[in-house]
Amino acid sequence: MKGREKKDRGRQGVWPLLAPMYAFTLVFVALPVAYMFLLSFLTRAEVWGVTFAFTLENYRRILEPLYLGTFADSFGLAFLSTVLVILIGYPYGYFMARMNAVWKKRMLLLILIPFWTSALIRLYGWIIVFRNNGVLDSLLTALHLTEKPLKLLYTYPAVVVGMVYALLPFMILSVYSSAEKMDWTLVEAALDLGASPARAFWTVTFRLTLPGLLSGVILTFIPSMGLFFVADILGGNKIVLVGSVIQEQLTKGRNQPFAAALSVVLMVFTTLLIRLYRRITGTSKLEGIV
């Protein structure tokens, strides 16, 4: 009886600590999402605002070829950016975890330094690099690799570079977090039992760092579909993403319900990816590393 009373008192003592978290989640997460979901079924007013007339027109409009093409283009850009981020970020995070404590701090510092300035300022720096007769053109001309300006600014490759540059640190830190916690004696044991370095990496190292890799994919793929400012700055409005359409509907089109419908679809897609990530990581834990 006394044990039960202590347990009840313990639960009552926890509630004051949990109340701020629940209040924050309710006010800044649950209510805005519910409002956005409700807004997506309303009708745009003739002048400004919305009218409370239920409609599915906003979701039907998304099925038009123009907007389906925008989703496809956003998905393609996100996929390409994520692949490049994996190819660069996974080796970086993995080998950084293998370094000694001094070099780990130095490499982490190199990753964190760009965050000291605004992302917009850093992206505008790429304009100086990609513009005609800019840094890149001058370097390639000095090396006699090109004769004419490449005109990379406001092109698809420029946007891809901007996406990779903006999202690469998230992949590196995710992989580093998993690799740094690894028990490296498992790799040594695999090698002692006759496994080749490649097989030891695939069966032990890769599987143990898979949660970090998948976390980096989530942190990279999802934002890259909505980072419209990267496409605007480096693509010159030639590359249109879902985020660009949402931003345009809110500012120029003033069609809040349609922007909300686009946001809901993007949110559902994001939720599915997160559930897939949780299922994969949960399965990998159950299966083990062999």
C-alpha positions in Angstrom: 0.0 0.0 0.0 2.8 2.4 0.9 4.6 1.5 -2.3 1.6 2.4 -4.3 1.2 5.7 -2.5 4.9 6.6 -3.2 4.4 5.7 -6.9 1.3 8.0 -7.1 3.2 10.8 -5.4 6.1 10.3 -7.8 3.7 10.7 -10.8 2.2 13.8 -9.3 5.7 15.3 -8.8 6.5 14.7 -12.5 3.5 16.5 -13.9 4.8 20.0 -13.1 8.0 19.2 -15.0 6.1 17.8 -18.0 3.5 20.6 -18.1 5.7 23.2 -19.9 6.6 20.6 -22.6 3.0 19.7 -23.2 1.9 23.3 -23.3 4.7 24.2 -25.8 3.7 21.2 -28.0 0.0 22.1 -27.9 0.5 25.8 -28.6 3.3 25.8 -31.1 2.9 22.4 -32.8 -0.6 20.8 -32.5 -2.7 24.0 -32.9 -0.8 25.4 -35.9 -0.9 22.0 -37.6 -4.7 21.7 -36.9 -5.2 25.2 -38.2 -3.3 24.5 -41.4 -5.3 21.3 -42.0 -8.6 23.2 -41.5 -7.4 26.1 -43.7 -6.6 23.7 -46.5 -10.4 22.8 -46.9 -11.6 26.4 -46.9 -12.2 28.7 -49.9 -10.2 31.7 -50.9 -12.0 35.0 -50.5 -12.4 37.3 -53.6 -10.2 40.1 -52.1 -8.3 38.9 -49.1 -8.6 36.1 -46.5 -10.8 33.0 -46.6 -14.4 32.1 -46.5 -15.6 29.2 -44.3 -17.0 27.2 -47.3 -15.8 23.6 -47.3 -14.1 22.5 -50.5 -11.8 19.9 -51.9 -10.8 22.1 -54.8 -7.4 22.9 -53.2 -6.4 19.3 -53.2 -7.8 18.7 -56.7 -5.7 21.6 -58.0 -2.6 19.9 -56.7 -3.3 17.0 -59.2 -2.9 19.4 -62.1 0.2 18.7 -64.3 1.8 21.9 -63.4 1.9 21.2 -59.6 2.5 17.5 -60.0 5.5 18.5 -62.1 6.7 20.8 -59.4 6.5 17.9 -56.9 8.4 15.7 -59.3 11.1 18.3 -59.8 11.4 18.9 -56.1 11.7 15.2 -55.5 14.3 14.8 -58.1 16.4 17.7 -56.8 16.0 16.4 -53.2 17.1 12.9 -54.3 20.2 14.1 -56.2 21.2 16.5 -53.4 20.8 13.7 -50.8 22.9 11.2 -52.8 25.7 13.8 -53.2 25.5 14.7 -49.5 25.8 11.0 -48.6 28.8 10.5 -50.9 30.6 13.4 -49.3 29.2 13.5 -45.7 29.4 9.8 -44.8 33.2 9.4 -45.4 33.8 12.7 -43.7 31.8 11.8 -40.6 33.2 8.3 -40.5 36.9 9.3 -40.7 36.4 12.2 -38.4 35.2 9.7 -35.7 38.4 7.7 -36.2 40.6 10.8 -35.5 42.2 11.6 -32.1 40.5 14.1 -29.8 42.5 17.1 -31.0 41.7 16.6 -34.7 38.1 15.8 -33.9 37.8 19.3 -32.3 39.4 20.9 -35.3 37.2 19.2 -37.8 34.1 20.0 -35.8 35.2 23.6 -35.7 35.5 23.7 -39.5 31.9 22.4 -39.8 30.5 24.8 -37.2 32.2 28.0 -38.4 29.8 28.5 -41.3 26.9 28.5 -38.9 28.3 31.7 -37.3 26.9 33.7 -40.3 23.5 33.8 -41.9 22.7 31.1 -44.4 21.6 33.8 -46.9 24.9 35.5 -46.7 26.7 32.3 -47.3 24.6 31.5 -50.3 25.2 35.0 -51.7 28.9 34.2 -51.5 28.3 31.4 -54.0 27.1 34.1 -56.5 30.6 35.5 -56.4 31.9 32.1 -57.2 29.5 31.2 -60.0 29.0 34.5 -61.8 30.5 35.2 -65.1 34.2 36.0 -64.8 33.9 35.2 -61.1 36.2 33.2 -58.9 35.5 29.8 -60.6 35.8 31.2 -64.1 39.0 33.0 -63.2 40.5 29.9 -61.7 39.6 27.6 -64.6 40.9 30.2 -67.1 44.2 30.5 -65.2 44.6 26.7 -65.3 43.8 26.8 -69.1 40.9 24.4 -68.6 38.3 26.7 -70.1 38.3 29.5 -72.7 34.9 31.0 -72.2 32.8 31.7 -69.0 30.8 28.7 -67.9 27.7 30.7 -66.9 26.9 28.4 -64.0 25.0 31.0 -62.1 21.2 30.6 -62.3 21.5 27.0 -63.4 20.4 23.6 -62.1 24.0 22.6 -61.1 24.3 25.9 -59.1 21.2 25.0 -57.1 22.4 21.5 -56.5 25.7 22.9 -55.1 23.8 25.3 -52.9 21.6 22.5 -51.5 24.6 20.2 -50.8 26.5 23.1 -49.2 23.5 24.0 -47.0 22.7 20.5 -45.9 26.0 18.7 -45.8 26.8 19.5 -42.1 23.6 17.7 -40.9 24.8 14.5 -42.6 28.3 14.8 -41.3 27.2 15.3 -37.7 24.6 12.5 -37.9 27.1 10.0 -39.2 29.8 11.2 -36.8 27.5 10.8 -33.9 26.9 7.1 -34.7 30.4 6.3 -35.7 31.9 8.0 -32.6 29.8 5.8 -30.3 30.8 2.6 -32.1 32.6 -0.2 -30.4 35.6 -0.6 -32.7 36.6 -3.8 -31.1 33.7 -5.4 -33.0 35.5 -4.5 -36.2 38.8 -5.9 -34.9 37.0 -9.1 -34.0 35.6 -9.4 -37.5 39.0 -8.9 -39.0 40.6 -11.5 -36.6 37.9 -14.0 -37.6 39.0 -13.8 -41.2 36.7 -11.1 -42.7 38.2 -8.8 -45.3 38.2 -5.1 -44.5 35.4 -4.5 -47.0 33.3 -7.3 -45.5 34.0 -6.1 -41.9 32.9 -2.6 -42.9 29.7 -3.8 -44.6 28.6 -6.3 -41.9 29.7 -4.3 -38.8 30.6 -0.7 -39.4 27.9 0.2 -41.9 25.2 -1.5 -39.9 26.2 0.2 -36.7 26.3 3.6 -38.4 23.1 3.0 -40.4 20.9 4.9 -37.9 23.1 8.0 -38.2 23.1 7.7 -42.0 19.3 7.5 -42.1 19.0 10.4 -39.7 21.2 12.4 -42.1 19.0 11.4 -45.0 15.9 12.6 -43.2 17.6 15.9 -42.2 18.7 16.3 -45.8 16.0 15.0 -48.1 13.0 16.6 -46.4 14.3 20.2 -46.1 15.7 20.1 -49.7 12.2 19.9 -51.1 11.3 23.2 -49.4 14.4 25.3 -49.4 13.0 27.8 -51.9 15.5 30.5 -51.0 18.3 28.4 -52.3 16.6 28.0 -55.7 15.7 31.7 -55.8 19.2 32.9 -55.0 21.2 30.5 -57.1 18.6 29.4 -59.7 17.2 32.9 -60.5 13.6 31.7 -60.2 14.3 29.2 -63.0 14.1 26.2 -60.6 10.7 26.0 -58.9 10.3 23.9 -55.8 7.2 23.1 -53.7 8.4 25.6 -51.1 8.6 28.2 -53.9 5.0 27.6 -54.9 3.9 27.8 -51.2 5.8 31.1 -50.8 4.3 32.5 -54.0 0.8 31.5 -53.0 1.1 33.3 -49.7 2.7 36.5 -51.0 1.7 37.1 -54.6 -1.3 34.8 -55.1 -2.7 35.4 -51.6 -4.3 32.0 -51.7 -3.8 30.8 -48.2 -6.0 27.6 -48.5 -4.1 26.3 -51.5 -0.8 27.0 -49.8 -2.1 25.1 -46.7 -3.1 22.2 -48.9 0.4 22.1 -50.5 1.9 22.2 -46.9 -0.4 19.4 -45.8 0.7 17.1 -48.7 4.3 17.9 -48.0 3.8 17.2 -44.3 2.1 13.9 -45.0 5.1 12.9 -47.2 7.5 13.9 -44.5 5.6 11.8 -41.9 5.7 8.8 -44.2 9.5 9.2 -44.5 9.9 9.5 -40.7 7.8 6.4 -40.1 9.9 4.5 -42.7 13.0 5.6 -40.9 11.8 4.5 -37.6 10.8 1.1 -39.0 14.1 0.5 -40.7 16.1 1.5 -37.6 13.9 -0.5 -35.4 14.3 -3.6 -37.6 18.1 -3.1 -37.8 18.2 -3.1 -34.0 16.2 -6.4 -33.8 18.3 -8.1 -36.5 21.6 -7.1 -34.9 24.8 -6.7 -36.9 25.1 -10.2 -38.3 
